[in-house]
């Protein structure tokens, strides 16, 4: 049960914060060209830019001010184990799809989720280059730019539009037959909300997605009639000591069981060889 007396007053402010965060990032974004921001590598080799850091700092100040008792988990902030015992938790990706952002590809986003008792209660995914603002509150449906959205009504996998890493799509196609591969969507949050709005039928994710990549989009997808799970049909568990997840499958509630069956059947066949 979501305490709407908490989320309702927050919503207008969080919408404004998300849009301002996108505006900060856009100062460094160059469509079709390398970003104007300074770039360096984090531990593990993944890139980060000064835009990521600027947006992260802005969001932490604004969101913490909006809900002072909430803990914090972000891709660009050192993890504080105190979050594990918190009832309220902000989960933030200041720029989801950093590689796209730094190369001038438009498919990057700002993702903000509020967890209450370990479950996403509020989710926002903002794609500034597309002026697309996705939003959901648990129990109240999902919207894009204020208009309701819904996942695909397709009932069969054959010919479905799929987005995800090539190895996973290849595995699915081997099990389900020909699919329509859509253009790569570098931001995982955007990949999932495009499933939520029905622009994509199936969304696949490699292992090692983190809470900040999926928490906001997971809620938006669920409220739009979709499902996100692991191969064993278990939903993501958030605010764990390690915020990483395994391979993930996203689809409408009608199509999701068939997606799971196809992927697990292919895995069983591969193991039996």
Residue, then its C-alpha position, 0 to 999 in steps of 0.5 A: x500500500x502506497x502512502x499517497x499522503x507522502x507521494x502526492x505532495x512530492x510529485x510536483x516537486x520531483x517532476x520539476x527536479x527531474x526536468x532541471x536535472x535534464x537541463x543541467x545534463x543538456x548543457x554538456x550534450x552535443x547531438x551527434x557529437x562528442x560531449x563537451x563534458x570532461x570524461x574519465x574512467x571509474x574503477x572497472x573502466x566504465x566512463x563517467x563525465x562531469x555532467x554525471x557528477x553535476x546532475x548527481x550532486x543536484x539531485x542529491x541536494x534536491x531529493x534529500x531536501x524533499x524527503x529528509x529521512x530518505x536514504x540514498x543510492x546512486x550510480x555516482x555516489x559512494x554507497x552508504x550501508x545505512x540505506x539497508x535499514x531505511x524505510x524510504x530510499x531514493x534510487x537515482x541514475x543521473x545519466x542512464x546511458x552515459x556512453x550514448x550521452x558522451x557520443x551524442x546519441x539521444x537515448x540517455x535518461x535521468x532515472x529517479x525512484x523512491x522505494x518505500x519498504x523495499x518496493x518502488x512507490x514512485x518512478x520517473x524516467x526523463x529523456x531530455x533529447x526526446x522531451x519524453x517524461x515517463x512517470x508512475x505512482x504505484x496503483x495509479x497507472x503510468x504516463x508519458x508526458x501526462x498521457x496514459x500508456x500501456x504495454x503491447x497487446x501482442x499475444x505471440x512472440x513471432x515477429x515481436x519487436x525486441x530490444x536488447x543485447x545481441x547475444x540475448x536477442x540471438x538466443x531468443x530468436x533461436x527459440x521463438x523464430x524471426x523477430x523484429x530487432x529495433x535500433x539499439x537503446x543504450x539506456x536500460x531505463x529507456x528500453x524498459x519504458x518503451x516496453x511500457x508504452x508499447x513501442x517495443x514488445x520485448x526488452x532484454x537486459x544482460x546481467x549486472x544491471x543495477x538498482x539505479x538502472x531499473x527501479x524507476x522503469x520497473x514501476x512504470x512498466x508494472x503500472x502500464x501492464x508489463x512485467x520485469x523478472x529474471x529467467x526464473x520469473x522472480x521479480x527484482x529485489x531492491x536495496x540489497x547489499x549488492x544492488x546488481x541483478x542477473x539477466x532480465x526479461x521485460x514484456x506485457x503480462x500477456x507476453x511475458x510467460x511466453x518470453x520466459x518459456x522461450x528463453x528457458x527452453x533455449x537454455x535447457x536445450x543448450x545445456x543438454x548438448 
